């Protein structure tokens, strides 16, 4: 009998299949359907009694449906006497509201953490949380894996003639500095002011980018407004090229059109969220190996951190 079982929701079945292939196993049998009014119905088709179970389900669009799927699957597995339940959420949605940034607003990331724990999850595995402190919203282990390991190898292989790392905002400086240190590149910052959600105005570039191949790094790209405006500002300051590395390609609303029409030369994302359609400017890296290797190490009681430090 296998040490553990792997199940998948409907958010990114292809990702779960690739994880299972790496682990030399099959995705567990489960039916996920909807009643005519939209309510989610789940049935697990195999015994999980006494088993460690992993559910692969990013909470990407439609975020509410996929979150409810995950919660109901956790409940079904808990009531089926699973030994432990780990939520593998390559993309952790609702993470952008992680504090009270204005009067009378929720802390949605904390609410989602509470819902997952109430449902019965024992561990969360994710890649590049929007804010690392979200780990503290949980009272269970949270493995926040670093997507930078994928991008660093890709960037080295690009052999850019005059590369420099850029943070698209002040809040992303720590992430950008991590990339810069690993690659041995210098760092600049795009100072922007956000007037409201999904609307960004670039104000200033802190640092010298003339003649540089600029690499913007961020945890996610949603409507692409920030990236496109940052690329425009960087090129106005003399940047030779501008590419962006963003772990989660949310790519909602006018994102594809902005990328097509803007001055951004290349967008590199991972497959934590399924792409709506291919695009000539978008490169997709495979993130399944670090998820699969993390699952393998957890079940074998091996170090997860050594994936990124060895």
Buried (B, 14 or more C-beta within 10 A) or exposed (E): EEEBBBBBBBBBBEBBBBBBEBBEBEBBEBEBEEEEEEEBEBEBEEEBEEBBBBBBBBBBBEBEBBBBBBBBBBBBBBEBEBEBBBBBBBBBBBBBBBEEEEEEEEBBBBEBBEBBBEBBBBBBBBBBBBBBEBBEBBEBEBBBBBBBBBBBEEBEEEEBEBBBBBBBBEEBBEBBBBBBEBBEBBBBBBBBEEEEEEEBEBEEBBBEBEEBBBBBBBBBBBBBBBBBBBBBBBBEBEBBBBBBBBBBBBBBEBBBEBBBEBBBBBBBBBBBBBEEEEBEBBBBBEBBBBBBBBBBBBBEEEEBEEBEEE
